[in-house]
Amino acid sequence: MYFIIFICFFIFQRLSELYIAKQNQKWLLQQGAVEYGREHYPYIVAMHTLFIVSIIAEYYYRGEPPLQPVFLGIFILLLLFKFWVISSLGKYWNTRIFRVPNASPVVKGPFKFLRHPNYVEVICEIAIIPLIFQLYYTAIIFTILNAIMLTVRIRVENRVWSK
């Protein structure tokens, strides 16, 4: 029962983020934003979709392992951090890479301390979420895939902001 509630919440959260990103994308484009990294974005979507599928598959394959409260607590803290990141970026937050001409990078909130706090959060999330239900294969495989994906993405983003 806990798993079904959790996975429904997680899927709803991800869909909500996509909705916010779509709304922000409209605003960004109205400001003259240019999108970068389009070629790798479908791979990011595929990886995150397969991440959810893998969580569900491994959970049932492993015989419905119990919830681990410590990792659930860490996940809740990660959500609070994510909300801080999103609220700090405001209309600039997106799942895609956009740059509005003459705009400077955001330097408030967690961006005062970290260059890419949103990616730090995603790294932690990919590793922690499967551990809530002892899904070690998903945690390991998707942590590696995410590291590869973020290597590409951060390079693109750094290039965009160095112009």
Buried (B, 14 or more C-beta within 10 A) or exposed (E): EEBEEBBEEBEEEBEEBEEBBEEBBEBBEEBEBEBBBEEBBEBBEEBBEBBBEBBBBBBEEBEEBEBBEEBBEBBEEBBEBBEBBBEBBEBBBBBBBBBBEEBEEBEEBBBEEEEBBBBBBBBBBBBBBBBBBBBEEBBEBBBEBBEEBBEBBEEBBEEBBEE
